[in-house]
Amino acid sequence: MTGPPVSGILLDQVGRHAVLVSDTVLHAATRLSLDATKEYTMGTYEDVFRASTEDPEGFWLKAAEAIDWDVTPRRALDSSGAPFYRWFPDGRLNVCFNALDRHVDAGRAQQPALIYDSPVTDTRRTYTYAQLRDEVAAFAGALAQLGVGHGDRVVIYMPMVPEAAIAMLACARIGAIHSVVFGGFAPRELALRIDDAAPKVVVSASCGIEGKRVIAYKPLLDQAIELAAHKPQKSVILQRPQEPAELGPDDLDWADLVAGAPPADCVPVPATDPLYILYTSGTTGKPKGVVRDCGGYAVALHWSMGAVYDVGPGETMFTGSDVGWVVGHSYIVYAPLLAGATTVLYEGKPVGTPDAGQFWRVAAEHRVKTMFTAPTAFRAIRKEDPLGTLTSGYDLTGLRHLFLAGERLDPETYHWASDLLGIPVIDHWWQTETGWPIVANPMGLEAAPLKPGSPTRPLPGWDVRVLDPSGAPVPAGVDGAIVVKLPLPPGALPTLWDDDDRYVASYLSAYDGYYLTGDSGHIDDDGYVFVMGRTDDVINVAGHRLSTGSMEEALAAHPDVAECAVIGVADSLKGQVPRGFVVLKAGTDREPGEVEAELVQLVRERIGAVASLKDVAVVAALPKTRSGKILRKTMRGIADGHDEPIPSTVDDPGVIEILRPVLRRADHTP
């Protein structure tokens, strides 16, 4: 499909100059050349969004031209099995070939593909595209010798080391399906995932490093396999010098296995084949395995790299996450490599390894153009270094964009990062299920004015609506359930692993024809989306429906607050009442009671007496998952007197135990 010429923006290699160019809307929206100068053209946001909604098949077929296919698709969308939609049903490709081999073939063999930066082991290592391809081909050959082939599953239980990405890409190379489980997960949770995915092989390491702690993985893996009903045939163990593991009869040493294996070629597979299974965090009972297909994912990620993150061939992206999470899958491993960019794989924390300046060091050393991490990482940095003095030792002139996602970006953190770095700070919103952003400010397409508290507008392909409980659209500015009209675009989950019924029940049953995001919020008159929190974070206080996110905004505005959480707890008179918990910035030397009183007054001034927030407690820390999300549901359950289990994803169980007596306090008034 082509359209009339429109005005676009042509960005040069460093993105400092812009000249008007003309191109067709769809061609502009999807073309990304693989030469060293990184030039691509884009239409305006409105033009491209309209094209994606008026002719989604034409739009995504054009986007698919940026991918190398073994069999080029002639159809974009198969709706015959709705609500189980499939993208590019007649296409065949290999995702690993698109991420590595094609760049080598195109003359980019010596360009850095992956930079391993590990302050916890004082290691820096750079893999060129040729080196990474060879490492991946060797491990793919090793897996093939173990009998792993097309459609087989491999569970990867690894720390943040290059071999984790190598194992993922090796599975993709031979058509196997990988399922990455966050390194250090409890044995029972790992066992549940082993039983659900039924892997032929598990790939792990002898240990991981969390801050200053060395965590032995092999005993955890052994316990998980003992608990699991399904028994993998073999476990491949990467021996790390910090704590080598004792191998058993079903264990194989990574280095020995690879040394004797012939390299494997890429195996083309149908575009609708699963690339990986990723289990959503915090699930109990039968895990919820999000399936990601090969073709739709490759097309959507490649498109997003240029249009959203403004990163192209030869440029560097640093995503401060973990390969165990969707952000790590999409924007540490697959998307940067699909685009021919350089990706930084960081083993460490934003603070404490050894200081709160490590993200600035990484950005400066590796000439990072776009950084992507979670808001909680920046709240941690801000807490330790409120004035941002640690940036002064680093040259950050190459850093052009900071993207934040994973949890709602509060306006105070947004302003702090914006003022400190002097670059666009881009809040964007998406989920494990969606695979890539739903709502964002597309910096490579057309940057929109920023509104603190909003991730901006829906990206092309995402038809976002806000509905009331009856399914009717709500007026602009009114909160409701945020949903996406079906079909979801390429890259989003087509179903759950081995559980179509649960896919429908979990996501498609609440509103006919819509995907339920589980988040609440509103869309303003300019089309900006405001995500105020999970649907169950809307509380009912004496008949008034109130967003805890709005109250958190007010608390975060206090100059002494580093981070905060508001939960609704049961109350015999009002049904629910809000309770606030705040962590103060480092160096704050004030009486907690004084700050708490100011915070209660601040919420009253900003929201009004209807908010009824009279209980705010200063605490040392908030309980979080390893990916940085505050465990509000767990806090709420404890506060309501339930015997709330500690989620397997918790970063530090001790924080919950310290907080438990504060949460359990029966008297909700200070």
ROPA-687312 format. One record per residue (C-alpha): residue number from 1; residue in one letter; x negated, y negated, z negated. Coordinates in steps of 0.001 Angstrom, whole numbers, plus 500000, padded with zeros to 6 digits. Example, Ala and Ser with C-alpha at 12.3 -4.5 7.8 and 13.67 -1.06 7.14 Angstrom:
% residues 2
{1,"A",{487700,504500,492200}}
{2,"S",{486330,501060,492860}}
% end
This chain:
% residues 670
{1,"M",{500000,500000,500000}}
{2,"T",{498763,496523,500810}}
{3,"G",{500203,493123,500164}}
{4,"P",{499699,489486,501000}}
{5,"P",{496382,487859,500074}}
{6,"V",{496213,486398,496601}}
{7,"S",{493648,484344,494750}}
{8,"G",{491307,486334,492526}}
{9,"I",{488051,485984,490666}}
{10,"L",{484677,487294,491788}}
{11,"L",{482290,487721,488846}}
{12,"D",{478550,487832,489388}}
{13,"Q",{476283,490241,487580}}
{14,"V",{476088,488268,484328}}
{15,"G",{479615,486950,484590}}
{16,"R",{478599,483275,484233}}
{17,"H",{479962,481937,487516}}
{18,"A",{483299,482350,489192}}
{19,"V",{484312,481616,492763}}
{20,"L",{487674,482030,494372}}
{21,"V",{488017,484901,496794}}
{22,"S",{490928,486520,498579}}
{23,"D",{491890,490161,498730}}
{24,"T",{494987,492272,498647}}
{25,"V",{496507,492762,495229}}
{26,"L",{496067,496496,494878}}
{27,"H",{492691,496653,496545}}
{28,"A",{491583,493851,494264}}
{29,"A",{492915,495628,491220}}
{30,"T",{491150,498915,491801}}
{31,"R",{487998,498452,493835}}
{32,"L",{484785,498809,491888}}
{33,"S",{481630,499201,493965}}
{34,"L",{478758,501292,492659}}
{35,"D",{475917,499014,493727}}
{36,"A",{473501,497380,491330}}
{37,"T",{475074,493943,491519}}
{38,"K",{478469,494989,490164}}
{39,"E",{480931,492985,492181}}
{40,"Y",{484614,493582,492060}}
{41,"T",{487623,491465,492847}}
{42,"M",{490885,491208,491005}}
{43,"G",{494263,489642,491588}}
{44,"T",{496129,487695,488950}}
{45,"Y",{497647,489565,486048}}
{46,"E",{501214,488924,487219}}
{47,"D",{500452,490170,490744}}
{48,"V",{498765,493332,489589}}
{49,"F",{501331,494106,486897}}
{50,"R",{504162,493636,489389}}
{51,"A",{502449,495949,491852}}
{52,"S",{502070,498625,489174}}
{53,"T",{505767,498524,488281}}
{54,"E",{507323,498002,491730}}
{55,"D",{505240,500661,493474}}
{56,"P",{503449,502764,490848}}
{57,"E",{502675,505517,493358}}
{58,"G",{500994,503127,495753}}
{59,"F",{499194,501346,492955}}
{60,"W",{497688,504465,491388}}
{61,"L",{496860,506113,494718}}
{62,"K",{494855,503014,495536}}
{63,"A",{493183,503187,492121}}
{64,"A",{492383,506847,492792}}
{65,"E",{490191,505802,495726}}
{66,"A",{487514,504813,493196}}
{67,"I",{487164,508480,492181}}
{68,"D",{485372,511169,494217}}
{69,"W",{487764,514025,494983}}
{70,"D",{487139,517536,496228}}
{71,"V",{490681,517351,497615}}
{72,"T",{492028,513800,497866}}
{73,"P",{495569,513479,496494}}
{74,"R",{498322,512384,498848}}
{75,"R",{500889,512126,496058}}
{76,"A",{500530,510087,492888}}
{77,"L",{503414,511226,490697}}
{78,"D",{505273,514519,490396}}
{79,"S",{508591,513880,488613}}
{80,"S",{510129,517259,489399}}
{81,"G",{509652,518533,485847}}
{82,"A",{510678,515332,484050}}
{83,"P",{510176,514426,481270}}
{84,"F",{506959,516379,481909}}
{85,"Y",{505380,514131,484519}}
{86,"R",{502188,515037,486394}}
{87,"W",{499791,512682,488168}}
{88,"F",{497970,513486,491430}}
{89,"P",{499453,517015,491609}}
{90,"D",{497797,517903,494926}}
{91,"G",{494333,516548,494037}}
{92,"R",{491217,518483,492986}}
{93,"L",{488102,517027,491354}}
{94,"N",{485444,517522,488727}}
{95,"V",{485232,514877,486016}}
{96,"C",{481604,515647,485172}}
{97,"F",{480611,515166,488827}}
{98,"N",{482301,511767,488767}}
{99,"A",{480592,510827,485494}}
{100,"L",{477057,511927,486443}}
{101,"D",{476230,513595,489759}}
{102,"R",{477764,511027,492066}}
{103,"H",{475738,508236,490492}}
{104,"V",{472544,510243,490958}}
{105,"D",{473517,510925,494567}}
{106,"A",{474212,507209,495063}}
{107,"G",{470647,506244,494077}}
{108,"R",{471193,505449,490395}}
{109,"A",{469208,508424,489081}}
{110,"Q",{466794,506328,487017}}
{111,"Q",{469378,503975,485528}}
{112,"P",{470005,504504,481802}}
{113,"A",{473235,506439,481314}}
{114,"L",{473223,507049,477568}}
{115,"I",{471238,505375,474784}}
{116,"Y",{471110,507241,471479}}
{117,"D",{470565,504807,468624}}
{118,"S",{470316,506354,465158}}
{119,"P",{469251,504100,462285}}
{120,"V",{469869,506983,459866}}
{121,"T",{467075,508998,461525}}
{122,"D",{465141,506011,462913}}
{123,"T",{465538,507385,466445}}
{124,"R",{466023,505678,469806}}
{125,"R",{466307,507797,472930}}
{126,"T",{467395,506882,476450}}
{127,"Y",{468765,509341,479004}}
{128,"T",{468806,508310,482650}}
{129,"Y",{471623,509529,484844}}
{130,"A",{469314,512192,486306}}
{131,"Q",{468160,513335,482873}}
{132,"L",{471670,513461,481453}}
{133,"R",{472942,515381,484481}}
{134,"D",{470153,517938,484104}}
{135,"E",{470768,518352,480350}}
{136,"V",{474495,518794,480957}}
{137,"A",{473954,521267,483819}}
{138,"A",{471606,523317,481624}}
{139,"F",{474051,523538,478727}}
{140,"A",{476918,524242,481133}}
{141,"G",{474869,527143,482450}}
{142,"A",{474324,528358,478896}}
{143,"L",{478073,528285,478223}}
{144,"A",{478724,530124,481477}}
{145,"Q",{476308,532871,480427}}
{146,"L",{478402,533263,477270}}
{147,"G",{481428,533930,479435}}
{148,"V",{482986,530464,479212}}
{149,"G",{484775,529534,482415}}
{150,"H",{487699,527700,483945}}
{151,"G",{490496,527196,481396}}
{152,"D",{488585,528585,478415}}
{153,"R",{488455,526457,475281}}
{154,"V",{485354,525315,473405}}
{155,"V",{485588,523651,469995}}
{156,"I",{482869,521046,469402}}
{157,"Y",{482135,520259,465743}}
{158,"M",{479241,517831,465982}}
{159,"P",{477729,514678,464466}}
{160,"M",{476993,511588,466552}}
{161,"V",{474091,513003,468551}}
{162,"P",{473594,513116,472344}}
{163,"E",{474254,516846,472348}}
{164,"A",{477876,516154,471392}}
{165,"A",{478421,514229,474636}}
{166,"I",{476346,516796,476543}}
{167,"A",{478584,519602,475275}}
{168,"M",{481736,517701,476255}}
{169,"L",{480465,517008,479764}}
{170,"A",{479176,520570,480123}}
{171,"C",{482669,521903,479457}}
{172,"A",{484079,519535,482055}}
{173,"R",{481398,520675,484517}}
{174,"I",{482550,524306,484517}}
{175,"G",{486274,523634,484147}}
{176,"A",{486458,524590,480473}}
{177,"I",{488612,522652,477993}}
{178,"H",{486847,521066,475048}}
{179,"S",{488362,520195,471695}}
{180,"V",{486170,517937,469599}}
{181,"V",{486754,518079,465859}}
{182,"F",{485249,515327,463750}}
{183,"G",{481987,516575,462256}}
{184,"G",{482297,517325,458557}}
{185,"F",{486042,518069,458621}}
{186,"A",{487149,520348,455797}}
{187,"P",{487048,524089,456598}}
{188,"R",{490814,524541,456352}}
{189,"E",{491495,521749,458841}}
{190,"L",{488851,523064,461205}}
{191,"A",{490342,526557,460885}}
{192,"L",{493797,525255,461854}}
{193,"R",{492344,523729,465000}}
{194,"I",{490398,526872,465839}}
{195,"D",{493596,528900,465535}}
{196,"D",{495560,526460,467698}}
{197,"A",{492976,526037,470476}}
{198,"A",{491698,529659,470339}}
{199,"P",{488187,528785,471554}}
{200,"K",{485867,531356,473094}}
{201,"V",{482854,529470,471668}}
{202,"V",{482263,526874,468944}}
{203,"V",{479428,524354,469355}}
{204,"S",{478106,522760,466172}}
{205,"A",{474990,521430,464446}}
{206,"S",{473151,522394,461319}}
{207,"C",{474049,519093,459650}}
{208,"G",{475360,515582,459978}}
{209,"I",{474297,512358,458295}}
{210,"E",{476865,510111,456612}}
{211,"G",{475122,506985,455433}}
{212,"K",{472395,508271,453128}}
{213,"R",{473971,511722,452680}}
{214,"V",{472994,514798,454652}}
{215,"I",{476018,517075,455076}}
{216,"A",{475421,520728,455948}}
{217,"Y",{477863,521685,458724}}
{218,"K",{477049,525379,459039}}
{219,"P",{478577,526427,455686}}
{220,"L",{481733,524457,456536}}
{221,"L",{481928,526147,459935}}
{222,"D",{481374,529589,458417}}
{223,"Q",{484193,529006,455932}}
{224,"A",{486491,527788,458698}}
{225,"I",{485861,530861,460851}}
{226,"E",{486477,533070,457825}}
{227,"L",{489809,531318,457205}}
{228,"A",{490883,531340,460856}}
{229,"A",{492901,534174,462336}}
{230,"H",{491227,533590,465700}}
{231,"K",{487544,534505,465751}}
{232,"P",{485333,532752,468337}}
{233,"Q",{482941,535097,470086}}
{234,"K",{479869,532963,469404}}
{235,"S",{478759,529766,467649}}
{236,"V",{476027,527642,469222}}
{237,"I",{474103,525668,466597}}
{238,"L",{471945,522610,467238}}
{239,"Q",{469205,522754,464614}}
{240,"R",{468435,519344,463120}}
{241,"P",{465247,518831,461096}}
{242,"Q",{467093,517093,458228}}
{243,"E",{468642,520444,457201}}
{244,"P",{468153,523505,459448}}
{245,"A",{470775,526233,459159}}
{246,"E",{470373,529942,458600}}
{247,"L",{471869,531694,461633}}
{248,"G",{474026,534797,461469}}
{249,"P",{474585,537611,463979}}
{250,"D",{477200,535633,465948}}
{251,"D",{475187,532395,465949}}
{252,"L",{472911,531172,468725}}
{253,"D",{470254,528472,468604}}
{254,"W",{471021,525656,471064}}
{255,"A",{467411,525221,472207}}
{256,"D",{466788,528935,472719}}
{257,"L",{470056,529374,474585}}
{258,"V",{469429,526492,476980}}
{259,"A",{465813,527518,477636}}
{260,"G",{466902,530711,479350}}
{261,"A",{469977,529463,481185}}
{262,"P",{470193,528519,484889}}
{263,"P",{471840,525124,485542}}
{264,"A",{475519,525247,486473}}
{265,"D",{477126,523498,489402}}
{266,"C",{480327,521465,489101}}
{267,"V",{483574,523431,489440}}
{268,"P",{486420,521478,491089}}
{269,"V",{489751,521940,489292}}
{270,"P",{493324,520740,489883}}
{271,"A",{493866,517152,488743}}
{272,"T",{496642,518357,486446}}
{273,"D",{494343,520758,484573}}
{274,"P",{493553,519859,480962}}
{275,"L",{490187,518202,480405}}
{276,"Y",{490421,518328,476622}}
{277,"I",{492630,518819,473574}}
{278,"L",{492370,516199,470830}}
{279,"Y",{494160,516736,467552}}
{280,"T",{495702,513682,465967}}
{281,"S",{494274,512747,462581}}
{282,"G",{496063,513466,459349}}
{283,"T",{498340,516202,460634}}
{284,"T",{499340,518983,458254}}
{285,"G",{500605,522458,459030}}
{286,"K",{500375,523227,462757}}
{287,"P",{498079,520611,464309}}
{288,"K",{499369,518316,467035}}
{289,"G",{497031,518797,469997}}
{290,"V",{497175,515952,472505}}
{291,"V",{496443,517235,476005}}
{292,"R",{494495,515057,478444}}
{293,"D",{494543,515874,482141}}
{294,"C",{491553,515527,484460}}
{295,"G",{492740,513424,487398}}
{296,"G",{494984,510868,485720}}
{297,"Y",{492462,510293,482934}}
{298,"A",{489555,509740,485322}}
{299,"V",{491532,507273,487436}}
{300,"A",{492924,505301,484485}}
{301,"L",{489618,505088,482609}}
{302,"H",{487688,503966,485662}}
{303,"W",{490281,501283,486383}}
{304,"S",{490235,500089,482765}}
{305,"M",{486461,499639,482663}}
{306,"G",{486520,496906,485259}}
{307,"A",{489935,495394,484694}}
{308,"V",{490065,495424,480887}}
{309,"Y",{486514,495607,479522}}
{310,"D",{484762,493777,482389}}
{311,"V",{481979,496382,482516}}
{312,"G",{480578,497774,485738}}
{313,"P",{477601,499697,487078}}
{314,"G",{474320,498924,485333}}
{315,"E",{475951,497013,482475}}
{316,"T",{475959,498225,478879}}
{317,"M",{478878,499002,476599}}
{318,"F",{478525,499756,472891}}
{319,"T",{481511,501440,471299}}
{320,"G",{481108,501795,467541}}
{321,"S",{483263,504838,466949}}
{322,"D",{482852,508620,466825}}
{323,"V",{483243,511245,469527}}
{324,"G",{485742,512970,467236}}
{325,"W",{488271,510193,467879}}
{326,"V",{490011,509157,471079}}
{327,"V",{487985,505939,471262}}
{328,"G",{484811,508009,471346}}
{329,"H",{486164,510331,474024}}
{330,"S",{487315,507494,476247}}
{331,"Y",{484826,504669,475720}}
{332,"I",{481644,506270,474403}}
{333,"V",{481581,509221,476796}}
{334,"Y",{483882,509261,479799}}
{335,"A",{484819,505727,480870}}
{336,"P",{481345,504101,480855}}
{337,"L",{479845,507040,482752}}
{338,"L",{482691,507164,485266}}
{339,"A",{481986,503488,485964}}
{340,"G",{478224,503959,486333}}
{341,"A",{477549,501868,483232}}
{342,"T",{475222,502492,480280}}
{343,"T",{476793,503675,477037}}
{344,"V",{475354,503414,473520}}
{345,"L",{475939,506363,471180}}
{346,"Y",{475320,505079,467644}}
{347,"E",{474737,507314,464635}}
{348,"G",{475258,505099,461614}}
{349,"K",{477651,502788,459836}}
{350,"P",{478386,499087,460383}}
{351,"V",{477005,498427,456885}}
{352,"G",{474550,500235,454645}}
{353,"T",{472403,501861,457342}}
{354,"P",{470536,499888,456211}}
{355,"D",{472418,496565,456290}}
{356,"A",{475382,494705,457747}}
{357,"G",{473330,493480,460703}}
{358,"Q",{473016,496787,462567}}
{359,"F",{475714,496042,465137}}
{360,"W",{473881,492804,465982}}
{361,"R",{470602,494710,466304}}
{362,"V",{472160,497255,468648}}
{363,"A",{473738,494539,470777}}
{364,"A",{470470,492624,471037}}
{365,"E",{468111,495565,471599}}
{366,"H",{470179,497183,474315}}
{367,"R",{471513,494020,475982}}
{368,"V",{475118,494993,475303}}
{369,"K",{477686,493096,477360}}
{370,"T",{480853,494480,475753}}
{371,"M",{481192,495755,472182}}
{372,"F",{484190,497771,471043}}
{373,"T",{484878,498860,467474}}
{374,"A",{487587,498851,464802}}
{375,"P",{488738,495785,462841}}
{376,"T",{487816,497579,459626}}
{377,"A",{484171,497630,460746}}
{378,"F",{484188,493854,461021}}
{379,"R",{485983,493495,457710}}
{380,"A",{483205,495587,456161}}
{381,"I",{480541,493405,457802}}
{382,"R",{482349,490253,456697}}
{383,"K",{482627,491568,453138}}
{384,"E",{478865,492185,452934}}
{385,"D",{477785,489105,454901}}
{386,"P",{480586,486510,454626}}
{387,"L",{478572,483756,456323}}
{388,"G",{477270,485994,459105}}
{389,"T",{473684,485086,458321}}
{390,"L",{472387,488424,459608}}
{391,"T",{473151,487413,463198}}
{392,"S",{470400,484804,463092}}
{393,"G",{467600,487275,463752}}
{394,"Y",{469056,488643,466977}}
{395,"D",{469493,487373,470519}}
{396,"L",{473182,487882,471244}}
{397,"T",{473362,485787,474405}}
{398,"G",{474077,488888,476483}}
{399,"L",{477148,489798,474418}}
{400,"R",{480177,488538,476323}}
{401,"H",{483178,490322,474763}}
{402,"L",{484142,491899,471448}}
{403,"F",{487072,494335,471641}}
{404,"L",{488747,495551,468454}}
{405,"A",{491336,498330,468113}}
{406,"G",{492356,501226,465895}}
{407,"E",{494193,499159,463319}}
{408,"R",{495962,495842,463394}}
{409,"L",{493565,492912,463745}}
{410,"D",{494459,490366,461095}}
{411,"P",{494088,486708,462125}}
{412,"E",{491443,486008,459460}}
{413,"T",{489089,488670,460797}}
{414,"Y",{489802,487457,464315}}
{415,"H",{488886,483869,463426}}
{416,"W",{485786,484928,461485}}
{417,"A",{484426,486980,464381}}
{418,"S",{485358,484326,466950}}
{419,"D",{483675,481527,465047}}
{420,"L",{480597,483614,464306}}
{421,"L",{479972,484952,467812}}
{422,"G",{481460,482221,469986}}
{423,"I",{482829,484782,472466}}
{424,"P",{486318,486135,473200}}
{425,"V",{487459,488521,470471}}
{426,"I",{489982,490817,472107}}
{427,"D",{492525,492641,470008}}
{428,"H",{494015,495549,471944}}
{429,"W",{496436,498298,471080}}
{430,"W",{496617,501949,472016}}
{431,"Q",{496833,505426,470536}}
{432,"T",{495297,508886,470620}}
{433,"E",{498241,509919,472760}}
{434,"T",{497805,507196,475377}}
{435,"G",{494083,507674,476028}}
{436,"W",{493496,504058,477065}}
{437,"P",{494942,500656,476095}}
{438,"I",{498665,499917,476310}}
{439,"V",{498391,496206,475499}}
{440,"A",{495239,494144,475999}}
{441,"N",{493800,490948,477386}}
{442,"P",{492316,492173,480697}}
{443,"M",{489019,490300,480747}}
{444,"G",{487951,491631,484143}}
{445,"L",{491316,490974,485737}}
{446,"E",{492500,487633,484394}}
{447,"A",{491803,486411,480873}}
{448,"A",{494918,485077,479168}}
{449,"P",{494988,482541,476318}}
{450,"L",{494471,484337,473014}}
{451,"K",{497086,484401,470281}}
{452,"P",{495822,485535,466874}}
{453,"G",{497852,488498,465685}}
{454,"S",{498721,489704,469197}}
{455,"P",{496812,492129,471462}}
{456,"T",{498225,490016,474349}}
{457,"R",{500415,491524,477076}}
{458,"P",{501089,495046,478407}}
{459,"L",{498540,496283,480901}}
{460,"P",{499562,497316,484413}}
{461,"G",{501260,500692,484286}}
{462,"W",{502767,500209,480815}}
{463,"D",{506434,499139,480708}}
{464,"V",{506699,498122,477042}}
{465,"R",{510076,497384,475435}}
{466,"V",{511329,496642,471900}}
{467,"L",{514586,498340,470870}}
{468,"D",{516885,498253,467878}}
{469,"P",{517990,501475,466092}}
{470,"S",{520886,501914,468553}}
{471,"G",{518530,501738,471542}}
{472,"A",{519549,498234,472644}}
{473,"P",{516868,495695,473598}}
{474,"V",{516241,493026,470963}}
{475,"P",{515799,489310,471708}}
{476,"A",{512331,487779,471993}}
{477,"G",{510687,487370,468614}}
{478,"V",{512860,489963,466866}}
{479,"D",{511155,493030,465405}}
{480,"G",{512160,496515,466479}}
{481,"A",{510730,499839,467605}}
{482,"I",{508056,499475,470278}}
{483,"V",{508599,501973,473093}}
{484,"V",{507284,502590,476620}}
{485,"K",{509589,503357,479530}}
{486,"L",{508890,506694,481196}}
{487,"P",{506973,507833,483105}}
{488,"L",{503815,507013,481209}}
{489,"P",{500938,505955,483476}}
{490,"P",{497971,508183,484366}}
{491,"G",{495700,509025,481451}}
{492,"A",{498471,509341,478871}}
{493,"L",{499310,512723,477389}}
{494,"P",{501465,514939,479638}}
{495,"T",{502383,517175,476670}}
{496,"L",{501047,518787,473492}}
{497,"W",{498876,521884,473631}}
{498,"D",{501060,524976,473811}}
{499,"D",{504036,523065,472381}}
{500,"D",{506273,521314,474923}}
{501,"D",{509203,521312,472504}}
{502,"R",{507249,519424,469869}}
{503,"Y",{506128,516904,472488}}
{504,"V",{509746,516101,473296}}
{505,"A",{510822,516089,469649}}
{506,"S",{507939,513887,468485}}
{507,"Y",{507842,511292,471244}}
{508,"L",{510809,511454,473634}}
{509,"S",{513907,512267,471575}}
{510,"A",{514480,509015,469667}}
{511,"Y",{515344,506933,472752}}
{512,"D",{516356,508583,476008}}
{513,"G",{513920,507728,478785}}
{514,"Y",{511331,506174,476487}}
{515,"Y",{508127,507203,474734}}
{516,"L",{508282,506334,471022}}
{517,"T",{505023,504757,469900}}
{518,"G",{505910,504901,466203}}
{519,"D",{504924,501244,465842}}
{520,"S",{507187,498301,465160}}
{521,"G",{506886,494695,466241}}
{522,"H",{508194,492187,468743}}
{523,"I",{507540,490498,472077}}
{524,"D",{507543,486705,472186}}
{525,"D",{508829,484367,474886}}
{526,"D",{505485,484515,476716}}
{527,"G",{505500,488311,476888}}
{528,"Y",{502883,488729,474161}}
{529,"V",{503290,491858,472061}}
{530,"F",{502923,491651,468280}}
{531,"V",{502373,495038,466632}}
{532,"M",{503258,494611,462983}}
{533,"G",{502606,498151,461786}}
{534,"R",{503955,501659,461842}}
{535,"T",{507725,501943,461889}}
{536,"D",{507682,503275,458337}}
{537,"D",{505739,500181,457225}}
{538,"V",{508925,498119,457583}}
{539,"I",{510426,498039,454111}}
{540,"N",{513943,497295,452942}}
{541,"V",{514029,494926,449965}}
{542,"A",{517561,494388,448705}}
{543,"G",{518928,494642,452238}}
{544,"H",{516207,492511,453826}}
{545,"R",{514003,494315,456389}}
{546,"L",{510482,492986,455910}}
{547,"S",{507235,493749,457699}}
{548,"T",{504319,494623,455458}}
{549,"G",{502091,493424,458294}}
{550,"S",{503367,489866,457873}}
{551,"M",{502541,489969,454179}}
{552,"E",{499077,491339,454921}}
{553,"E",{498526,488405,457274}}
{554,"A",{499285,486028,454424}}
{555,"L",{497000,487815,451964}}
{556,"A",{494149,487967,454477}}
{557,"A",{494348,484192,454922}}
{558,"H",{493008,483662,451384}}
{559,"P",{489331,482631,451563}}
{560,"D",{488235,485187,448948}}
{561,"V",{489922,488232,450534}}
{562,"A",{487837,490625,452624}}
{563,"E",{490595,493152,453375}}
{564,"C",{494023,494077,452111}}
{565,"A",{496961,496432,452319}}
{566,"V",{500647,496028,451460}}
{567,"I",{502904,499020,450857}}
{568,"G",{506566,499387,449971}}
{569,"V",{507251,501394,446810}}
{570,"A",{510530,502724,445446}}
{571,"D",{512450,500431,443097}}
{572,"S",{515674,501339,441271}}
{573,"L",{517144,497850,441660}}
{574,"K",{516052,496666,445101}}
{575,"G",{515449,499977,446853}}
{576,"Q",{511882,499023,447692}}
{577,"V",{509477,496323,446611}}
{578,"P",{506149,495382,448176}}
{579,"R",{502849,495821,446372}}
{580,"G",{499607,494283,447566}}
{581,"F",{496033,495515,447132}}
{582,"V",{493053,493348,448036}}
{583,"V",{489282,493727,448181}}
{584,"L",{487344,490522,447600}}
{585,"K",{484385,489324,449621}}
{586,"A",{480896,490069,448395}}
{587,"G",{479650,487350,446074}}
{588,"T",{483113,486257,444922}}
{589,"D",{482849,485518,441217}}
{590,"R",{486360,484779,440017}}
{591,"E",{488788,486267,437543}}
{592,"P",{490974,488823,439366}}
{593,"G",{494114,487531,437641}}
{594,"E",{493515,484049,438984}}
{595,"V",{493126,485291,442552}}
{596,"E",{496153,487558,442231}}
{597,"A",{498353,484646,441149}}
{598,"E",{497147,482557,444101}}
{599,"L",{497953,485408,446483}}
{600,"V",{501499,485805,445180}}
{601,"Q",{502030,482081,445679}}
{602,"L",{500458,482187,449157}}
{603,"V",{502899,484858,450340}}
{604,"R",{505803,482889,448873}}
{605,"E",{504676,479766,450752}}
{606,"R",{504149,481527,454072}}
{607,"I",{507060,483965,454126}}
{608,"G",{509397,482749,451420}}
{609,"A",{510864,484113,448231}}
{610,"V",{512638,486830,450231}}
{611,"A",{509281,488616,450545}}
{612,"S",{509515,489408,446822}}
{613,"L",{505795,490153,446614}}
{614,"K",{505022,489678,442931}}
{615,"D",{502449,492424,442410}}
{616,"V",{498989,492014,443897}}
{617,"A",{496019,493922,442493}}
{618,"V",{492326,493248,443125}}
{619,"V",{490613,496613,443712}}
{620,"A",{487055,497678,444488}}
{621,"A",{487919,499493,447736}}
{622,"L",{490824,500742,449842}}
{623,"P",{491130,504402,450867}}
{624,"K",{490452,504931,454554}}
{625,"T",{490059,507610,457160}}
{626,"R",{486658,508136,458715}}
{627,"S",{487854,506102,461694}}
{628,"G",{488632,503166,459384}}
{629,"K",{492421,503291,459086}}
{630,"I",{493787,502433,455653}}
{631,"L",{495731,505353,454178}}
{632,"R",{498908,503402,453465}}
{633,"K",{501159,506470,453590}}
{634,"T",{499021,508243,451002}}
{635,"M",{499001,505140,448798}}
{636,"R",{502776,504844,449084}}
{637,"G",{503325,508488,448149}}
{638,"I",{501131,508228,445052}}
{639,"A",{502822,504977,444015}}
{640,"D",{506228,506669,444325}}
{641,"G",{505084,509434,441974}}
{642,"H",{504673,512206,444533}}
{643,"D",{501917,514790,444395}}
{644,"E",{500452,513366,447573}}
{645,"P",{497771,515548,449199}}
{646,"I",{494530,513821,450130}}
{647,"P",{494290,513881,453951}}
{648,"S",{491428,515783,455518}}
{649,"T",{490458,512617,457368}}
{650,"V",{489667,510623,454217}}
{651,"D",{486248,508991,454230}}
{652,"D",{485710,508911,450445}}
{653,"P",{488165,510849,448233}}
{654,"G",{486730,509084,445184}}
{655,"V",{488342,505819,446262}}
{656,"I",{491799,507399,445986}}
{657,"E",{491056,508807,442543}}
{658,"I",{489885,505418,441273}}
{659,"L",{492974,503768,442760}}
{660,"R",{495448,506412,441556}}
{661,"P",{496139,504905,438077}}
{662,"V",{496701,501473,439645}}
{663,"L",{499131,502942,442175}}
{664,"R",{500952,505007,439554}}
{665,"R",{501638,502042,437290}}
{666,"A",{505404,502170,436718}}
{667,"D",{505880,498464,436021}}
{668,"H",{505851,496722,439395}}
{669,"T",{505617,493232,437969}}
{670,"P",{502302,491781,436787}}
% end
